[in-house]
Amino acid sequence: MSGDLKGKSIKVSMLTKEWPPAIYGGAGVHVTNLVAALGEISNVSTDVHCFGDQRNDAHGYQLNKPYSNINPALQALLIDADMALNLAGSSIAHSHTWYANFAGYLAAKMHRIPHVITAHSLEPLRPWKAEQLGGGYIISSWVEKLCYNDASAIIAVSDGMRKDVISCYPELDPAKVVTIRNGIDTEKFAPNHNASISKKYGISSPYAIFVGRITRQKGLAHLLRAWQNVPAEYSLVLAAGSPDEAAIGAEVEQLITELKRSRPNIIWIKEMLNHDELTALLTGARAFICPSIYEPLGIVNLEAMACETAVIASAVGGIPEVVADGATGVLVDYSNESARFENALASAITKVMGDETLATSFGKAGRERVVEHFGWDKVAAQTVDLYRSLI
């Protein structure tokens, strides 16, 4: 990297569906933290373009009737076109998820600027999205492929994700796909020993916790079936809401109802927890459970580890790059044979829940690992290095 380029000012247009207060997934958390960390780097300015209402800190885009009634995938393309029109003068267009990728694709053509994509997930690996988007899933898959193949660079949030990108899109030059792992704010996510929160939700016995949206990707149904084989003395806290579509919502509700017939200590929190409640419940848990069947990295695992909580997670995607098996938690091999996976998950949960000393050791080691390897300052510095290599 040349010295003059090192100091050149960069204006980044950050393109995202999610932006506070409308955050519902890991991609939104990632973008929010990345923008904040980039703001600490000299000669780098960031302009956020997002879906929804205008914000004080972002340009919002939304459709009026009759366009607001069409398929959500088509709505995204129309919003993206509007975004692209407003990116003149930017040095870089950086998009997140297929919802915003098309805006970066168009901006690269219209304004002759590099387009960087962060790969948070891949449409070909999420076929259940067809239940949510219907015919729109065909559109989202087409858009993602178009944009990935045309992008100047693709950031994978884990080495596992990088392999998936190259496998799904073999036409890509692998040199364009670089790994920059997700980060965590270790001051914001830290042990919070506020016992009043567990009392508020009626939690009285040692508990494990699941935090996430109700979607097939997160594997909540597997956890609920596995819990039938976990000793009844332990409580299960489910901070789970916003089902992707009606079928998975109904399935999860039925499984929880069945579980509660024999386990009164199942606590289901449907509303989104505020930050203090979330960190208190994570800190108070003996174990955090992540039974995902697909997870590019899993910011939720970083959040739990930062709160000194042992993690029990499926060994899929980028999770093994976060959770050190036998040191910060337990990894469970995922199998398409549901019963085998659920039995292994139940065994791992029982092991950690039954050994408080082991769980505490995992939690302490987890926070140390997060602080050392997953700070947002490191993520931002690597991202700016990538930007500078492209302009």
Secondary structure, 3 states (H helix, E strand, C coil): CCHHHHCCCEEEEEEECCECCECCCHHHHHHHHHHHHHCCCCCEEEEEEEECCCECCEEEECCCCCHHHCCHHHHHHHHHHHHHHCCCCCCEEEEEHHHHHHHHHHHHHHHCCCEEEEECCCHHHCCCHHHHHCCHHHHHHHHHHHHHHHCCEEEECCHHHHHHHHHHCCCCCHHHEEECCCCECCCCCCCCCCHHHHHHCCCCCCEEEEEEECCHHHCHHHHHHHHHHCCCCCEEEEEEECCCCHHHHHHHHHHHHHHHHHCCCEEEECCCCCHHHHHHHHHHCCEEEECCCCCCCCHHHHHHHHCCCEEEEECCCCHHHCCCECCCEEEECCCCCHHHHHHHHHHHHHHHHCCHHHHHHHHHHHHHHHHHHCEHHHHHHHHHHHHHHHC
